[in-house]
Amino acid sequence: MLRGAILSLALLIGAAPAWADARLTVLMDLLKVSEVTAILRREGLEYAGELDADMLGGQGGAFLTEQVDRIYDSQRMDERLRTALATGLTDAEKDAAISWFSSDAGGRIVALENAARAAMSDPAVEQAAREAWEQSVDAGDPKVVQVGAYMEDLDLVERNVSGTMTSNYQFLLGLSDGGLLVQSQDQMLADVYAQRDEIEADTESWLGAFLLMAYQPVGTDDLKAYIAFSTTDAGKALNSALFAGFDTVFGEISYALGRAVALSAAGNDI
């Protein structure tokens, strides 16, 4: 009996990490994380092209193209987000998130968010979405009230502003380490903070436009349920973990991109 009990306990202990890993995989799939990082990669490649044109006169060439392809690595982004979810959520919080996002409403909202993000990669769509947000705000659209409450409850504007400023600083640091920018860290920080008000205004406009576009087809009750979940301990933990993951992703990308641009300008090899 004792030997059997010890063996059973060993089997349970051995199975725990596998189940924890499976739970995380399920959550990643429900959140469609790979779809998100694929969108971010497409956006990043386009942005790198703009940087090449603006900062290098379109002369980045094969070197920059190769570096950018490595920098916007979807698999590495997935791994960073997986790590953030693994460390930022308890098993109970993962279970609560899985329960919500496996529902019809949860799955539909994730799909709509990703579709809106992909659509807004088109500058014309983004501009139209921003205008629709402003008009809806002026008209007192009830959906705007819900979206605004969601943004406020989860502190989405401030979190995004903070992440953007950190990424901007990392980009300048990459330029500096690559030899293209000669500035002290204090000067770089001052440049970043000088843009804070502009970043905040742009972030609030973009975020409102994005969320309104994504949630426009969502019924009032389903959106209320989503907001209610998002403000639970599990919802807040999930939101914090995702922000931590994306902050890591964008910080690494911004630094590497700045350094690649600098070394491209210098004609050096990494």
N, C-alpha and C positions, 0 to 999 in steps of 0.2 A: 504493500500500500504506500509506504513512504517513498519507495523508488518510483512508483507510478506518479505520485504527486509531484516529486521533484522534476520528473521528465515532462509532465504537463506544464509546469511553471516555466521550464526552459523553453518549451515550444511557444508559449505565450509571449515570453520576453523576446524571443527571436522574431516573432511575427510583428511585434509592435512597430519597429522602424519601417518595415515594409508597408504596413497599413498607413502609417503617418505619411510616407512618401506617396502612396496611392491617393490619400485624401488631398494632398497638395496638387497632384496631377489633375484630379477631378476639378478642383477649384480653378486651376489655370485654364483648363478646357472650357469651363463654364464662363469664365471672364473673357474668353477668346484672346488671351494674351498674345499668342503668335500672330493673330490677325492684326492686333494693335501695333506690334513691332514691325510687321511688314509695311504698314502704313507709314510709320515713322521713318523707315528706311527710304521709302520712295520720296517722302518730303525732304529727307536729309540729302539725298543725291541731287535733288533740284536746288536746294539751298546752297550746296557746295558749288554748283554751277554758277549761281549768282555771285558767290564770293570770288570765284575764279575771274569772272568778268569784271567785277568792281575793284578787286584788290590786285589782280595780277594781269589785267588787260587781256584775259583769255589765254594766257600763256602757261597755265599750270601744266598742261600736257599730260603725257602718260604717267609721269611720276605722281601727280596729284590725283589723277583718276584711280590709280592703284591704291593709294593711301586712303582715299575716301571710301572705296569699296570695302577696305578692311575696317575702317572706323565704324561704318554703319552696318555692323554685323548683327543680323537679327537674332542669331542663336545666342550671342553673348548678351544681348539685351534681355532675352528670355531668361537666361541664367541669373542675371542681376535681379530681375523681378521675382523670380522663384525664391531666391535667397531672402529677399525682403519679406515675402509672404511667410516663408518658413520661420523667420526669426521674429516677425512682428505680430503673429497671431497665435493664440493658444489653440489646442485641438478643438476645444468647445467653440471658439470663435470661427474656426474653419468650418465646423459642422453647421453653424448658424448661417454662414455665408453660402455654403453649398445648398442648404435648404431653400434660401431665398432665391438664388440665381438658377436653381433647377426648376423653379416654378415657371408657368407660362409667361407671367408678367416680367419676371426677372430676366428670362432669356430674351424676350422681345426688346427690353430696354437696352441690354448689352448690344444686341444687333443694331438697334437704331442709333446708339452712340457711335458705334464704329462706322456705320454708313454716313452719318453726319460728318465725322472727322475726315473720312475719305473725300467726301464731296467738297468740304471746305478747303481742301488742298488746291482747288481751282480758285484763283484770285477773284474771278467774276462771281462765283458762288459765295465766297466769303463776303464780298462787298454787299451782295444782295441780302445775305443773312444778317449782316450788321444793320443794314437799313431797316429790315423787317423787325429787328429787336427794338430799335429806336422808335419806330412807329407804334409798336405794341406797347412800349412803355408809356408813350404819350397818350395812347388810347385807354390805358388802364386795363389791359387785357388780363383776365383772371389767371391765365397760364403764366404770365409774367410774374404775378404775385407768388405763385408756387415756386417758380424757378428762382426768383429772388430770395425766397425763404430758404431754399435748398442751398444756394450759394453762401448765404449768411450763416446758416447753422453749421456748415462744415468749413467755414472760413476759406472758401475756395479761392477768392481773389488774392488774399494775402499769401496763401501758400504758393500760388502760381507766381506771384510777383517775386517772392523770395527765391523760388527756384530759377526764375529767369535771370535775376540779378547774379545769383551764384554762377550760372552758366556763362553769363557775359564776362564775369571776372575770370573764370577759367579760360575762356577764349583769349582774353588779353594776356593772361599768364602764359598760355601756349605761344602766342606771338612773341612775347618777351623771351622765353626760353629758347625759341627758335632764332632769335637774333634780329627780328624785324622791328620790334618795339623796344624803345629805350625809356623805361619808366620805372619808378620805384613802386613797391606794392601799395604804399599809401596813395600815390598818384592814380594808380589803377582803380583802387577802391573809391577814390573821390570821383573819378569819371563815371563809375558804375552808379554811385548814389546820386550823382547829378541828374541821372535819367529816371529816377524813381517815379516821380509824378507822371511822367509820360508813359512809363511802363505800366503803372497802375491803371491809368485811364484806358490804355489799349487793351490790357488784360480783361478789365471789366466788360468792355464792349465785345471782345472776341468770345469770352466765356458765356455771356448772355446770349449772343447770337448762336453759338454752338449748341447750348442746352435747349434753347427754344426750338431750334430746328430738329434736334433729336427727339424732344418730348412732345412736339406738336401732335403727333398721332396717338399719343398715350392718353388713355382715359383718366379723368380726374381721380377716381378711386384708386387706380393702379399707381398713379404718380404719388398720391398721398401715402400709399403703402410703401412705396420705394423710399420716400423721404423718411417715413417712420423707421424703416429698417436702418437707413443710413445714420440715424441719430441714436441707435442702440449702441451698447458697448462694442458689439461685434462689428457693426457698421463703421463706427469711428476707428476701430483698430484696423479694419480693412483699408479705409481711406488713408490713414496714416502710413500703413505699410506700403501702399501703392505710391504715395508721394515720396517716401524714402527711397523706394526702388527707382522711380523715375529721376529723382534728384541725382542719384548715383550714375544712372545711365547718361543723363544729359551733361553732368559735370565731366565725366570721362570723355564723352564725345567732343564737347566744346574745347577742352584742353588739347586733345589730339588733333582736332581740326585746325585750331590756331597754330599749333606747331607745324603741321603739314603745310599750311599756307606760307608760313615764314620760311621754311626750308625750301619750298618751291620757288619762292622769290629769290632766295640765295643760290639756287641751283645746286644745293647740296643733297646728299642722300641721308636717309634716317638710319 
